[in-house]
Amino acid sequence: MPRWLPRALVLALALVGVFQLGSWAFHQLTGLLVNILIAFFLALAIEPAVSWMASRGLRRGLATALVFFAVIIVSAGFVTLLGSMLAGQIIKIVEDFPNYLDSVINWINAHFHTELRRVDVQEGLLKSDWLRNYVQNSATGVLDVSAQVLGGLFQLLTITLFSFYFAADGPRLRRALCSVLPPAKQAEVLRAWEIAVIKTGGYLYSRGLMALISGIAHYILLEILDVPYAPVLAVWVGLVSQFIPTIGTYLAGALPMLIAFTVDPWYALWVLIFVVVYQQFENYVLQPKLTAKTVDIHPAVAFGSVIAGTALLGAVGALIAIPAVATLQAFLGAYVKRYDVTDDPRVHGHRERGRGMFARARELWIRPPEEPGRKPPEGTGGSGGSGGGAE
């Protein structure tokens, strides 16, 4: 046996063990790494506000605490108003359920000539196996729901703490990172960091402005239709439609439609039409103007990045995909050499006029036949002075 073979076997087994240990640790820490990634992008989003207050003489820790306090106050107020609205609407629906059931039964009896009664329907529903199984499953799932709520609160606390440290100690973190890099690499890292701050903050603030405009527009509609809780519903539509990519518009419009349906079914149809029309106005008019200087990426690239982010990290990837791709695009744009584009009509999507298939067929049809022995005119490709010598 060669002397190096036992050492090679031990080294190979050690490498396999380290790989397995690293893979196990990575899978165990995936949740923590995702929370740190979310916290980092949140810190980048509030960095402009924190830096602005720090430049006015306020300490970064206090400035970060003020920003977080404002966000917590606004979020708590919104959740409280939305919860009270939903509780009120649920109570109203439960109180009016007998009237809804009577109207449905009367409609069925009138159109299908049946003799249904509300008492029979209620007794059949209460004695059904479906209701019994649903109650049993709900009772056994209370512990699971409680565990999920506690896990969500712990995850929220983790993200908040990490984002606070990233924002408050941003300069110290940058100095620590740059201290292990050569000067040329330090400039690149600081440039990438600054681009990430600009793109992430710009994405957040442009989305916030569009959420404000969307909320005002939907509030006016809901007030005209006299839908209850119009301010809370308008805030709901603005936030959900802007900060949940791709399907946020449909999720945001579902709740106002449901509340409007309790007032008048036709109101729900009007809300649906308004949501669809406003979405088109936002996509083609409002969003390009507001995001042209902050997150300037093509809509197809943005849609593809959202799909890729969702496939990689789920809802978290969908939220951070657009600012991440915008940052990467802006950073790599400095290393792409660009040239002046030729002034060709085909660049603008126009073909040369008169040179289509029918035009070429027409030229061949009307071209006169060439006489035998006739010399071609000058300048049409015939033999020239020095090249047309005698044989």
PADO-725312 format. One record per atom (N, C-alpha, C, O): y, z, x negated; residue in three letters. Coordinates in steps of 0.2 Angstrom, whole numbers, plus 5000, padded with zeros to 4 digits. Atoms other than C-alpha are relative to their C-alpha. Layout:
BEGIN
YZXala;...
end
This chain:
BEGIN
499450004996met;500050005000met;500650004996met;500750044991met;499450005004pro;501749964993pro;500450065001pro;500450095006pro;499749935000arg;502850114989arg;500650005005arg;500850055008arg;499550014995trp;504250045000trp;499850005007trp;500250015012trp;500250014993leu;503250025016leu;500050075004leu;500350075009leu;499949944996pro;503150215021pro;500750015002pro;500950045007pro;499349994999arg;505050225018arg;500349965006arg;500749985010arg;499750054995ala;505350065029ala;499750025007ala;500150025011ala;500249984993leu;504250135043leu;500450065002leu;500550065008leu;499649944998val;505150305043val;500749975002val;501050005007val;499350034998leu;506850205043leu;500049975007leu;500449985011leu;500150044994ala;506250095057ala;499950055006ala;500350045011ala;500149954994leu;505650245068leu;500650045001leu;500850055007leu;499449964999ala;507250335064ala;500649965004ala;500949985008ala;499550044996leu;508350185070leu;499849995007leu;500249995011leu;500250014993val;507250165086val;500250075003val;500450065009val;499849934997gly;507550355089gly;500750015001gly;500950035007gly;499349994999val;509350345086val;500349955006val;500749975010val;499850044994phe;509550195098phe;499850035007phe;500250025011phe;500249974993gln;508550275112gln;500450065001gln;500650075007gln;499649944998leu;509550435110leu;500749985002leu;501050015006leu;499350034998gly;511250335110gly;500049975007gly;500449985011gly;500050034994ser;510650235125ser;500050065006ser;500350055011ser;500149954995trp;510150395134trp;500750045001trp;500950065007trp;499349964999ala;511850485130ala;500549955003ala;500949985007ala;499550054997phe;512850325135phe;499950005008phe;500450015012phe;500150004993his;511950325152his;500250075003his;500450075009his;499849934998gln;512250515154gln;500850005001gln;501050045005gln;499249995000leu;514150495150leu;500349945003leu;500949945002leu;499750064996thr;514450335160thr;500650025004thr;501150005004thr;499549984995gly;515350435173gly;500650034997gly;501250014999gly;499449975003leu;516450525161leu;500449954996leu;501049954996leu;499750055003leu;516850365152leu;500449965005leu;501049945003leu;499750034995val;517350285168val;500650045002val;501250015003val;499549954998asn;518450435172asn;500649994995asn;501249994996asn;499550005005ile;519350425155ile;500349935000ile;500949924999ile;499750074999leu;519650235158leu;500550005005leu;501049975004leu;499550004994ile;520450265175ile;500650044998ile;501250034999ile;499549965002ala;521450405167ala;500549974995ala;501149984995ala;499650045005phe;522050295153phe;500549955003phe;501149945002phe;499650044996phe;522650165165phe;500650035004phe;501150015005phe;499549964996leu;523550295176leu;500550024995leu;501150024997leu;499549985005ala;524450355160ala;500449944998ala;501049954997ala;499650065001leu;524950185156leu;500549985005leu;501049965004leu;499650014995ala;525650165173ala;500650045001ala;501150025003ala;499449954999ile;526750315173ile;500450014993ile;500950044993ile;499649995006glu;527250295155glu;500749985000glu;501150014997glu;499350024999pro;528850195159pro;500550065003pro;501050075000pro;499649954997ala;529450335170ala;500150074996ala;500650104995ala;500049945004val;528950475158val;500549994994val;500850034992val;499650025006ser;529750385143ser;500850005002ser;501250024998ser;499350004997trp;531350355154trp;500350085000trp;500950094998trp;499749935000met;531550545157met;500050034993met;500450074992met;500049985007ala;531050585139ala;500649984996ala;500950024992ala;499450035003ser;532450475133ser;500750035002ser;501250034999ser;499449974997arg;533650575144arg;500050084997arg;500450115000arg;500049935003gly;533250735134gly;499550055003gly;499450115001gly;500549954997leu;531750805145leu;499449994995leu;499249944993leu;500750005004arg;530150855136arg;499549965004arg;499549965010arg;500550054997arg;528750735139arg;499550045004arg;499350015009arg;500549964996gly;527550875145gly;500450015007gly;500050015012gly;499749994993leu;528850925159leu;500149945004leu;500149945010leu;499950064996ala;529250745163ala;499449975003ala;499449955009ala;500650024997thr;527450705165thr;499850055006thr;499550025011thr;500149954994ala;527250865176ala;500449985006ala;500149985012ala;499650024994leu;528650805187leu;499849945003leu;499849935010leu;500250064997val;527950635189val;499350015004val;499349995010val;500649984996phe;526250705194phe;500150045006phe;499850035011phe;499849964994phe;527050835206phe;500349955005phe;500149965011phe;499850044995ala;527950695215ala;499449965003ala;499449955009ala;500650034998val;526350595216val;499650045005val;499350025010val;500549954996ile;525350745223ile;500450015006ile;500050015012ile;499649984993ile;526750785236ile;499949945005ile;499849955010ile;500150064996val;526750605242val;499349995003val;499249985009val;500750014998ser;524850595243ser;499850055005ser;499550035010ser;500249954996ala;524650755251ala;500349995007ala;500050005012ala;499750024994gly;525950715264gly;499749955004gly;499649955010gly;500350064997phe;525150545268phe;499450025003phe;499250005009phe;500649984998val;523450625269val;500050045006val;499750045011val;499949954994thr;524050765281thr;500249965006thr;499949975012thr;499850044995leu;524950635292leu;499549965003leu;499449955009leu;500650054997leu;523450515293leu;499550045003leu;499250025008leu;500549954997gly;522250665296gly;500250025007gly;499850025012gly;499849984993ser;523350725311ser;500049955005ser;499849965011ser;500150064995met;523450555318met;499349985002met;499249975008met;500750014998leu;521650525317leu;499750055005leu;499350045009leu;500249944995ala;521250695325ala;500349995007ala;499950005011ala;499750014993gly;522450665339gly;499749945004gly;499649945010gly;500350054997gln;521750495342gln;499350015002gln;499049985008gln;500749984998ile;519950555342ile;500050045006ile;499650035011ile;500049954994ile;520350695354ile;500249965006ile;499949975012ile;499850044995lys;521250565365lys;499449965003lys;499349955009lys;500550054998ile;519750445365ile;499450045003ile;499150025008ile;500549964997val;518550595369val;500250025007val;499850025012val;499749984993glu;519650645384glu;500049945004glu;499849955010glu;500050064996asp;519750475390asp;499449965001asp;499349915004asp;500650045000phe;517950425387phe;499750005007phe;499449945009phe;500250014993pro;517450465406pro;500349945003pro;500049905007pro;499750054996asn;518750345412asn;499849934997asn;499749885001asn;500350075003tyr;518250205399tyr;499349995003tyr;499249935005tyr;500750014997leu;516450235405leu;500049975007leu;499649935009leu;499950034993asp;516950215423asp;500249935001asp;499949905005asp;499850075000ser;517850055420ser;499549954998ser;499449905001ser;500550045002val;516449985411val;499449995005val;499249945006val;500650004995ile;515150035424ile;500249965006ile;499949925009ile;499850044994asn;516249965438asn;500049934999asn;499849895003asn;500050075001trp;516449805429trp;499349975000trp;499249915002trp;500750035000ile;514549785426ile;499750005007ile;499449955009ile;500250004993asn;514249835445asn;500349945003asn;499949915008asn;499750054996ala;515449705451ala;499849934998ala;499749885002ala;500250075002his;514849555440his;499249995000his;499049945001his;500850015000phe;512949595439phe;499750035006phe;499150035007phe;500349974994his;512749675456his;499550054999his;498950055002his;500549945001thr;511949835450thr;500350065003thr;500950065006thr;499849934997glu;512150015455glu;499950054995glu;499650104997glu;500049955006leu;512450105439leu;500450065002leu;500950055006leu;499649954999arg;513150275440arg;500150044993arg;499750044989arg;499849975007arg;514050375426arg;499550064999arg;499350074993arg;500549955001val;512850525429val;499449984997val;499150014992val;500650035002asp;511350415426asp;500049984992asp;499649994988asp;499950025007val;512050345410val;500150054995val;499850054990val;499949945004gln;512550515403gln;499450034999gln;499250054993gln;500749975001glu;510850585406glu;499549964996glu;499249994992glu;500450055004gly;509950435399gly;500250014992gly;499850004988gly;499850005007leu;511050445383leu;499950074997leu;499750074991leu;500149945003leu;510850635381leu;499250014999leu;499150054994leu;500749995001lys;508950625383lys;499749944996lys;499149944995lys;500350055003ser;508750475372ser;499850024993ser;500050074990ser;500249995007asp;507750475355asp;500549994995asp;500550024990asp;499550025005trp;509150395346trp;500550054999trp;500650074993trp;499549955001leu;510350535349leu;499750064997leu;500050094993leu;500449945003arg;509050665345arg;499949994992arg;500050044988arg;500150025007asn;508650575328asn;500750004996asn;500750034991asn;499350005004tyr;510550555324tyr;500250074999tyr;500550084994tyr;499849935001val;510850745327val;499650034994val;499950074990val;500449985005gln;509450785316gln;500249984993gln;500250024988gln;499850035006asn;509950665302asn;500750034998asn;500850044992asn;499349985002ser;511750725303ser;499950084997ser;500350104993ser;500149935003ala;511150915301ala;499750004993ala;500050044990ala;500350005007thr;510150875286thr;500449974995thr;500449984989thr;499550035005gly;511550775278gly;500650034999gly;501050014995gly;499449965001val;512850905279val;500050024993val;500650024990val;500049985007leu;512350975262leu;500149944995leu;500549954990leu;499950065004asp;512350795254asp;500849995000asp;501149974995asp;499350024999val;514150765261val;500450054996val;500950044993val;499649955004ser;514750935254ser;499949994993ser;500450004989ser;500050015007ala;514050895237ala;500449944998ala;500749944993ala;499650065002gln;514850725237gln;500850025000gln;501149994996gln;499349985000val;516550805242val;500250044994val;500750034991val;499849965006leu;516450935228leu;500049964994leu;500449974990leu;500050055006gly;515950795216gly;500649964999gly;500849954994gly;499450045000gly;517350695221gly;500750044998gly;501150014994gly;499449965002leu;518650835219leu;499950024993leu;500450014989leu;500049995007phe;517950875202phe;500249944996phe;500549944991phe;499850065003gln;518050695197gln;500849985000gln;501149964995gln;499350015000leu;519850685203leu;500450054996leu;500950034992leu;499749955005leu;520250845193leu;500049974993leu;500449984989leu;500150035006thr;519550765178thr;500449944998thr;500749944993thr;499550065001ile;520550605180ile;500750024999ile;501150004995ile;499349975000thr;522150705183thr;500150034993thr;500650024990thr;499849965006leu;521950815167leu;500049954994leu;500449954990leu;500050055005phe;521450665156phe;500749965000phe;501049944995phe;499450045000ser;522950555162ser;500650044998ser;501150014995ser;499449965002phe;524150705160phe;500050014992phe;500650004990phe;500050005007tyr;523550725142tyr;500249934997tyr;500649934992tyr;499950075002phe;523650535139phe;500849995000phe;501149964995phe;499350024999ala;525450525146ala;500450054996ala;500950034993ala;499649955003ala;526150695139ala;499949994992ala;500450004989ala;500150015007asp;525450665121asp;499949934998asp;499549924993asp;500150075002gly;525550475120gly;500349994993gly;499949954990gly;499850015007pro;526650475104pro;499550034995pro;499350004990pro;500549975004arg;525450595096arg;499349964999arg;499049954994arg;500650045000leu;523950495101leu;500149934996leu;499649914993leu;499850065004arg;524750335094arg;500050014993arg;499749974989arg;499949995007arg;525150415078arg;499350024997arg;499150004991arg;500749985003ala;523350485076ala;499649935000ala;499249934995ala;500450065000leu;522650315080leu;500249954994leu;499849924991leu;499850045005cys;523750225068cys;499950034993cys;500049994988cys;500149975006ser;523450345054ser;499449984996ser;499349994990ser;500650025003val;521750275051val;499949934999val;499449904998val;500050075000leu;522250095051leu;500549984994leu;501050014993leu;499550035004pro;523149985038pro;500749985003pro;500649975010pro;499350024997pro;525049945041pro;500049945005pro;500249945010pro;500050074996ala;524649765047ala;499650025007ala;499849995012ala;500449984994lys;523349835060lys;500450055004lys;500350045010lys;499649954996gln;524549975065gln;500549965005gln;500649985011gln;499550044996ala;525849845071ala;499649965006ala;499949965011ala;500450044995glu;524449745081glu;499850055005glu;499950045011glu;500249954995val;523849905089val;500650035005val;500650035011val;499449984996leu;525649965094leu;500249945005leu;500549965010leu;499850054995arg;526049795101arg;499549995006arg;499849985011arg;500550004995ala;524449795111ala;500150055005ala;500150055011ala;499949944995trp;524849965118trp;500749995004trp;500750005010trp;499450014997glu;526649915122glu;499949955006glu;500249955011glu;500150054994ile;526049755132ile;499650035005ile;499750025011ile;500449974995ala;524749865141ala;500450045004ala;500350055010ala;499549964996val;526149985146val;500449965005val;500549975011val;499650044996ile;527249845152ile;499649975006ile;499849975012ile;500450034994lys;525849755162lys;499850045005lys;499850035011lys;500349954995thr;525049905170thr;500650035004thr;500550035010thr;499449974996gly;526749985175gly;500349945004gly;500549965010gly;499850054996gly;527349815181gly;499649985006gly;499849975011gly;500550014995tyr;525749785191tyr;500150065005tyr;500150045011tyr;500049944995leu;525949965199leu;500749995004leu;500750005010leu;499350004996tyr;527849945203tyr;500149945004tyr;500349955010tyr;500050064995ser;527649765210ser;499650025006ser;499850005011ser;500449994994arg;526249825221arg;500350055004arg;500350055010arg;499749954996gly;527249975226gly;500649975004gly;500749995010gly;499450034996leu;528749865231leu;499749965006leu;500049965011leu;500350044994met;527549745241met;499850055005met;499850035011met;500249964995ala;526849895249ala;500550035005ala;500450045011ala;499449984996leu;528549955255leu;500249955004leu;500449965010leu;499850054995ile;528949785262ile;499549995005ile;499749985011ile;500550014995ser;527349765270ser;500050065006ser;499950055012ser;500049944995gly;527449945278gly;500649995005gly;500650015011gly;499450014995ile;529249905285ile;499949955005ile;500049965011ile;500250054996ala;528649745292ala;499550025006ala;499750015012ala;500549974995his;527149825301his;500350055004his;500150065010his;499649944996tyr;528249975306tyr;500449975006tyr;500449995012tyr;499650034994ile;529449855316ile;499549975005ile;499749985011ile;500550034995leu;527949765324leu;499750065005leu;499750055011leu;500349944997leu;527149935329leu;500550035005leu;500350065010leu;499549974996glu;528750005336glu;500249965006glu;500349985011glu;499950054995ile;529049845346ile;499550015005ile;499650015012ile;500549994995leu;527349865354leu;499950075003leu;499550085007leu;500049934998asp;527650055356asp;499350034999asp;499050065003asp;500649975002val;526050095347val;500150074997val;500650084993val;499949935003pro;525850285343pro;499950004993pro;499549974990pro;500049985007tyr;526050355325tyr;500149934996tyr;499849924991tyr;499950065003ala;526850195320ala;500250014992ala;500049974988ala;499849995007pro;527650265303pro;499450014996pro;499349984990pro;500649985004val;525950335297val;499649935000val;499349924994val;500450075000leu;525050165302leu;500349954995leu;500049924992leu;499750055004ala;526350065293ala;499950024992ala;499849984988ala;500149985007val;526150175277val;499349984998val;499149964992val;500750025002trp;524250155278trp;499949934999trp;499649914994trp;500050075001val;524449965280val;500349984993val;500049944989val;499650025006gly;525649955265gly;499550024994gly;499549984989gly;500449985006leu;524550055253leu;499349974999leu;499249954994leu;500750025001val;522850005257val;500049924999val;499649904995val;500050075001ser;523249815258ser;500249984993ser;500049934991ser;499850025007gln;524049815241gln;499650034994gln;499550004989gln;500349975005phe;523049935231phe;499250005000phe;498950034996phe;500850024999ile;521249885237ile;500049935000ile;500149895005ile;500050085000pro;520949705231pro;499649975004pro;499150005007pro;500450054996thr;520249565241thr;499950025007thr;500149985011thr;500149984993ile;519749665256ile;500450055003ile;500450085009ile;499649954998gly;521149785257gly;500449985006gly;500550025011gly;499750024994thr;522049685270thr;499750015006thr;499950035011thr;500449994994tyr;520649685282tyr;499950075002tyr;499950095008tyr;500149934999leu;520349865280leu;500650035003leu;500650085007leu;499449974998ala;522149905282ala;500249985007ala;500550025011ala;499850024993gly;522349805298gly;499550025005gly;499750025011gly;500549984995ala;520749875306ala;500350065004ala;500250065010ala;499849944997leu;521550045310leu;500649995005leu;500550015011leu;499550014995pro;523149985318pro;499849965006pro;500049975012pro;500350034994met;522149865329met;499650045004met;499750045010met;500449954995leu;521050005335leu;500550045004leu;500350055010leu;499549964997ile;522550115339ile;500349965005ile;500549985011ile;499650054995ala;523449965348ala;499549995005ala;499749985011ala;500450014995phe;521849935357phe;499950055006phe;499850045012phe;500049954995thr;521850105365thr;500650005005thr;500650035010thr;499450004995val;523650065372val;499949945004val;500049945010val;500150064996asp;523249885377asp;499649954996asp;499849944990asp;500450045004pro;521949765372pro;500449944997pro;500249914992pro;499650055003trp;523249625370trp;500450024994trp;500549974990trp;499749985006tyr;524149725358tyr;499649994993tyr;499949984988tyr;500450015006ala;522749725346ala;499949934998ala;499949914992ala;499950075001leu;522749535347leu;500649984996leu;500649954991leu;499450015004trp;524549535342trp;500050034993trp;500350004989trp;500149975006val;524249645328val;499649964995val;499849954989val;500550055004leu;522849535321leu;500449944998leu;500449924992leu;499650065002ile;523949385322ile;500650014995ile;500749974990ile;499449985005phe;525449475313phe;499750014993phe;500049994988phe;500349985007val;524249535299val;499849944997val;500049934991val;500250065003val;523549365296val;500649964998val;500649934992val;499450045002val;525249275296val;500450034994val;500650004990val;499749975006tyr;526049405285tyr;499650004994tyr;500049994988tyr;500450015006gln;524649395273gln;500149934997gln;500249934990gln;499950065003gln;524949215271gln;500749994997gln;500849974991gln;499349995003phe;526849245268phe;500050044994phe;500450024989phe;500049965007glu;526449375255glu;499749964995glu;499949974989glu;500350045005asn;525249265246asn;500449944997asn;500349934991asn;499750065002tyr;526249115245tyr;500850004998tyr;501149964995tyr;499349995001val;528049175245val;500250064996val;500650064991val;499849945003leu;528249355241leu;499750024994leu;500150044989leu;500349985006gln;526949395228gln;500249964994gln;500349994989gln;499850045006pro;527349245216pro;500750024998pro;500850024992pro;499449985002lys;529149305216lys;500150074997lys;500450084992lys;500049935002leu;528849485213leu;499650014993leu;499850054989leu;500449995006thr;527449465200thr;500149954995thr;499749954990thr;499950065005ala;528149315190ala;500150034993ala;499950004988ala;499849975006lys;528849435177lys;499650064998lys;499750084992lys;500449945002thr;527649575177thr;499349994999thr;499050004993thr;500750025001val;525849515180val;499949925001val;499749905007val;499950074999asp;526049325177asp;499349974999asp;499249944993asp;500650035001ile;524249265179ile;499849965006ile;500149975012ile;500250054994his;523449125190his;499650045005his;499250085004his;500449974995pro;522849175207pro;499249994999pro;498850045001pro;500750015001ala;521149105203ala;499750054994ala;499250074995ala;500249955005val;521049205187val;500050075002val;499650115001val;500049934997ala;521549365196ala;499450015005ala;499150065005ala;500549994996phe;520249335209phe;499350004996phe;498950054998phe;500649995004gly;518949305196gly;499950064996gly;499450094996gly;500049945004ser;519449455186ser;499850065005ser;499450115003ser;500249954995val;519249565202val;499350005001val;499050055002val;500750014999ile;517549495205ile;499650034994ile;499150064995ile;500349985006ala;517049525187ala;500050084999ala;499650114998ala;499949925001gly;517749705187gly;499650045005gly;499350095004gly;500449974995thr;516849745203thr;499350004998thr;498950054999thr;500750005002ala;515249685196ala;499850054994ala;499350074994ala;500149965006leu;515449785180leu;500150085002leu;499750125000leu;499849934999leu;516249955187leu;500150015007leu;500350075009leu;500049994993gly;516249935206gly;500850005002gly;501249965000gly;499450004997ala;517849985215ala;500550024994ala;501149994994ala;499549995006val;518650055198val;500149944997val;500749924995val;499850075003gly;518449885190gly;500449965004gly;500849925001gly;499550044996ala;519249805205ala;500750024999ala;501249985000ala;499349975000leu;520749915203leu;500349984993leu;500949964993leu;499750015007ile;521049895184ile;499949934997ile;500149924992ile;500150075003ala;520449715182ala;500649964999ala;500749934994ala;499550055001ile;522049625185ile;500550034995ile;500749984991ile;499649985006pro;523149735173pro;499749994994pro;500049984989pro;500450015007ala;521749725160ala;500049934998ala;500249924992ala;500050075002val;521649535161val;500749984998val;500849944994val;499350015002ala;523549525161ala;500250024993ala;500649984989ala;499949975006thr;523649635146thr;499749954994thr;500049944989thr;500350045004leu;522349535137leu;500349934999leu;500349904994leu;499750075001gln;523149365141gln;500650004997gln;500849964993gln;499449995004ala;524849425135ala;499950014993ala;500349984989ala;500149985007phe;524149495119phe;499749934996phe;499949924991phe;500250065003leu;523149335115leu;500449945000leu;500349894996leu;499550065000gly;524549215120gly;500450004993gly;500649944992gly;499650015007ala;525449255103ala;499649974995ala;499949954990ala;500450035006tyr;523949185093tyr;499849935002tyr;499449904998tyr;500250074998val;523749025103val;500649954998val;501149965001val;499450045002lys;524748885095lys;500049945005lys;499649915008lys;499950044995arg;525548775108arg;500449944997arg;500849954993arg;499650065002tyr;526248595107tyr;500449975006tyr;500349995011tyr;499650034994asp;527548495117asp;499549955003asp;499149915000asp;500550044996val;526648405131val;500449935000val;501049925002val;499850075000thr;526848215131thr;500349985007thr;500050015012thr;499750014994asp;527948145145asp;499649945003asp;499849885003asp;500550054997asp;526448055154asp;500050015007asp;499950075009asp;500049984992pro;526448035173pro;499350035001pro;499350075006pro;500749974998arg;524548085172arg;500050074999arg;499650115002arg;500049935001val;525048255166val;500350045006val;500050095008val;499749974994his;526048285182his;499549985006his;499749995012his;500450024995gly;524548215192gly;500149945004gly;499949925009gly;499850064997his;525248045195his;499749944996his;499749944990his;500350065003arg;524347885191arg;500549944999arg;501049945003arg;499650065001glu;525147725185glu;500049965006glu;499549935008glu;499950034993arg;525847635200arg;499749924998arg;499949894993arg;500250075000gly;525047465203gly;499449984996gly;499349924995gly;500650015004arg;523547485192arg;499450035003arg;498950044999arg;500649974997gly;522247545204gly;499549945001gly;499649894998gly;500650045000met;520647455208met;500249935004met;500149885002met;499850054996phe;521447345222phe;500549954996phe;500549894997phe;499550045003ala;522947295211ala;499649964994ala;499949904993ala;500350045005arg;521747235197arg;499649945003arg;499649895000arg;500350064996ala;520747135209ala;500549955002ala;500349895002ala;499550054998arg;522347055215arg;500249964995arg;500349904995arg;499850045006glu;522847005198glu;499549954998glu;499749894996glu;500650055002leu;521146925194leu;500049945005leu;499849895004leu;500050054995trp;521246835211trp;500649954999trp;500449895000trp;499550055000ile;522946755209ile;500249984993ile;500649944992ile;499950025006arg;522846725190arg;499849934999arg;499349915002arg;500250075000pro;522946535187pro;499549994994pro;499550024989pro;500550025005pro;521446455178pro;500349974993pro;500849944994pro;499850025007glu;521746425159glu;499849934999glu;499249915000glu;500250065001glu;521746245154glu;499749994993glu;499950034989glu;500450005006pro;520546195140pro;500549974995pro;500849924996pro;499650025006gly;521446175123gly;500750035000gly;501150024996gly;499349975000arg;523046265129arg;500150064996arg;499750114997arg;499949945004lys;523746385117lys;500350065004lys;500750055009lys;499749944996pro;524146565123pro;500750004998pro;500949994992pro;499349995001pro;526046605124pro;500050054994pro;499650094993pro;499949965006glu;526746695109glu;500150085002glu;500350095008glu;499949934998gly;526646885109gly;499450035004gly;499550085006gly;500549984996thr;525046895119thr;499350014997thr;498850015000thr;500649985003gly;523846935106gly;499749944996gly;499149944993gly;500250065004gly;523646755098gly;500050014993gly;500350064991gly;500049995007ser;523446725080ser;500749994998ser;501149945000ser;499450005003gly;525046755070gly;500149954995gly;499749914993gly;499850055005gly;526046665056gly;499550004994gly;499249954992gly;500450005006ser;525146725041ser;499250005001ser;498849984997ser;500749994998gly;523446755050gly;499849935003gly;499249935004gly;500250064996gly;523446585059gly;500049944995gly;500149884998gly;500050065005gly;523246475043gly;499549955002gly;499149965007gly;500450054998ala;522346315043ala;499350024997ala;499250064993ala;500749995001glu;520446315042glu;499949974993glu;499349974991glu;
end
